[in-house]
Amino acid sequence: MNTSLPQLIGLTLLGTAIVTSSTAFADVGVGAAPLPGGETIIDGSRKMLDEKWTYWEGPRFGSAMPIKWKIVDDPVDSGTAVMTDDPAAAGGKYGAADIVTKRKYRDFRLHIEFLVMKPGGNSGVYLQNRYEIQVLDGDKTSHGMGAVINESESPYQAYNGAGKWNAYDINFRAARFKEGKRIEKAMLTMYFNGKKVHVNQPISQVWGGAASGLDGGNEGGRGITDTPGGLKLQCEGHDVRYRNAWIKELNIEDPNTDFAE
């Protein structure tokens, strides 16, 4: 952890951190423990999966409760992980069996670890069930691994590769609205395996259509609304595994998501 003086004023109001200036400090990378006040949302157990997650019942939904995703052995370390396995999504049918947290969020700090078992493995981490951070082995384009999909280039150089654990650490600020009109786009800063790869990256829209996420069917994905959304994980018929995921709600007042490890 960086031990220099933080450029952050942290307040607590009704259990929510209010970040009023530019830089927060926290551990990042594989194995990072939750921040104080952070909520663990994946611990590799069936109990937590069932308690905190459900299916996203979008226009392409094709599965049924209970969640069909499997609890499997961690192929690298001891313990278990959640595997994106559901017959409804076979052949890459995203939106058919994606899971989403029951709790919905606006601004937050997220840590999540993933492992792609085979070359070409595909999933995705959706912030507010809108904005996809891609999980796609082998793709180095703006549609590829670690990209804010179609909005940034892939920081593929930070990827540990298939068969190894990887971590995203994200500070996310939701879009801002005035009188029902979006006046500021959603924004994020992200570390990938401990390397800062996106800084105050704006996000314009939901990509992939109505089956992709909230507002995907509004004005071609550009009709973003002022409603919170859950964290969603995508199932596309590939063996991608998740563990050690936690989230902490924030209220990032200024349009600045930058943070230092």
N, C-alpha and C positions, 0 to 999 in steps of 0.2 A: 504494500500500500504506500502511496505517496505520502510523505509525512510533512510536506510543506503546508503553510497556513492556507486553509480553505478560503475561497472567494465565494462564500455562501452564507446566507443568513437563513438558518433553519428555524421555523416556528412550528408549533403543533396546535391545530385547532380541530376539535372533535375527532382526533385520531388521524387527521390528514396533514401531511407535511406541506407547508407552503414555501416554495422555492422562489425567492424574490430577486436573486441575481444569478450570475452566470455559471458558476462551476461547483458541482458537487463531487465528493470523493467517495469511492467505494472500490472494494475488490472486484475484479472481473476475471473471466476466463473459466476454464473447466474446473469444477470443484468449488466455485465461489459460494460462500454461505449467504443466507438471506440477510438483508439489512435489518436493523432493528425496526420492528413494525411490519416487516414483510410477511406475506402470506405464502406458504408453500402450496403449490397447486398440482405438482406431480412429484411423488416420492417413490414411484415404482410399484405401488400397491393397488390392488383391485378396490379396496375400501375407499381410497382417496379418489380414484377415477370415478367411481359411482357417486360419491358424495358431491364432487365439485364440477363435474362435467356432464354434458348431455349432447345429443346430436343437434346439429344445426339443420332445422327443417326448412331448407330453402326450396326453390322450385324444382330441383333435381333430386331431392332426397329420396333414397330408395331402400333404406335399412329400417330397423325397428329396435326400440329399447328392449332389453338392456343393451348397453354398448357392446358391440362385438369385437372391438379392439382387444388384443391379447396382452396379458402380463407374461413376460418372458424373461429368461436369464439375461443378465448383463454379459455380453460376450467378451468384455475386457476386464472388468473388475467384479468383485463379489456383489451380490444383490440382484435386483430385478429392474426392468424397464417396461415402458408401455410401447407396444408395437402397432403401427398403423396397418392393421390387417382387417379387412372387412370385404366379404364377397361382393357387396353391392357396388364397390368402387373398382372392380376388376377392369383392366383395360384402360386405366387412367381417367375414369369417370369422376372427376373432382365435383364436389358438392353432393355426391350421393351418400357419403358416409363420413363427412367431416365432423369433428367434435368441437364443442365450444364451451367455455366456462359458463356456469350458471350465473356467476356474478359479472356485472358489466362495469366498464371502466372508461374514464376520460383520460386524464394525464397519469402516467405511471412510469416506474422503473421496472424493467423486466430482465430476468435471467432465465435462460433455457438452454439445456444441453441436448444434442441430437447426434445420432450415429446412423450413417447410411451403410447398410450391410453389403450391397452389391453395386458395381459400377452402373451408373445411370439412374440410381435410386432417386425418387422424386417425392417431395412433400411440400410443406409450406407453413410458415408461421404468420398468422393474420392478426394484426393489431386492430383492436376494436371490431374484429370480424369484417374489416374493410381492406386494410393496406397490407399487401403480402411482402414479407421478407422471404425470398426464395430459398428453398432447400432442394438443390438439383445437382447431383454429382456429374461432373464432366462438362458443364456449361459455363463458359467464361464471359458470356455476353451480358447485356443489360436485362436479360431474362434468366440469368444464371445464378449460381450459388452466391448467397450473401447480398444479392442486389435488392434494393428497394424496387420491386419489379417494374421494369420499363421506365424507371425514373432515375436510376443511377447505374453506373457500371458495376460489374461483379468484382468484388475484392478477392478474387480467387486465390491470390497468393497467400492469403491468411488461412485457407482451408487445410485441415490436417489430413484429409483424404478419407476414402471409404474404409470402413472397418475400425475407425478411430472416433473417439468422442470429440465433439466440437461444441463451442458455446457462443451464443449471442447474448450480449449485454446491451440493453437499449433504454435510453431516456426518450420518452414519447410525449409530445404535447399535441393534444387534439386540435382540430380546426376550431376557429373562433367565429362567432356570429353576432350580428347586430340587426335587430328587427327582422329576423329570419333569413338574412343574407350572409353568406360566408364572406368575412372580411380578412381572415388570415388562414392560410392553408395549414394542414397538419404538418408536423415537423419532428425529426428525430436525430439523435446522435447515437452511433452504435460502435461497439467493440466486437470484433470477431476473433475469438481465441486470444483475447488480451491485447489485440492491436486495434487502434482507433481507425475505422475505415469509412465512416460517414459522419460528417459534422454539420449540424443544422440543415439536414437534407429536407427540403420541402416535398410534400406529396400532393399531387394534383387531383388524383381521382382513384376510383376503384377500377381495376383492370380485370377482364375476363368475363364480363357480363353478369346477368342476374344470378347465375349459379355459383358465382365466385364469392360473393359476400354482400353485406348490407350496402344498399345504395348502388349496387352493380347494375341494376336495371333502370336507374334514374338518369335520364339524359346521357346515355352511353357511359355511365359511371362517373360523370362529372357533377351530378346532382347530389352532392354530399349534404346530409342532414345533421342537425344538432342533437343527436341522440347517442348515448354511450353504447358500447358494444363489448362483448366478451372477447377473450383471447381464443382464437380458433386455430386448430391444427388440421392440416389437409391430409386426406387419405386418397391415394391415387393407385392403389393396387401394388405398392412397393413395400419392401421391408425396411422401414425407417423407424428408429427407436428413439424415445424421449425419456429423459430422467432429470432430476434436480432442477425443477422449474419453480420459480417464485416470482411474486409480483408485489410491488408496493405502490399504493395510490399516492399521487402527488397533486399539487395545484401549482403548475408552472406559470406564474403570472406573466413574466416577460417572454417574448418570442426568442428564447435562447435555451437550447437543450444540452449544450456542451457540458461534459463532466470529465473529470480526470480520475485515473485509477489510483 
